[in-house]
């Protein structure tokens, strides 16, 4: 089954270094990326996120160079 590569995302608030250590992360250099999520502007202005409510997440990411497997 072609299930690779796998990307796992974690949101961390607070002490990032402690969380990274607890997860036994590498101490290699980190990569900074800019991420945008697409949603209907008018809906957001009215407090609604129609795409997200429908189970759709559209993400744009830049930075970090090319990805390798």
Secondary structure, 3 states (H helix, E strand, C coil): CCCCCCCCCCCCCCCHHHHHHHCCCCCCCCCCCEEEEECCHHHHHCCCCHHHHCCCCEEEEECCCCCCC
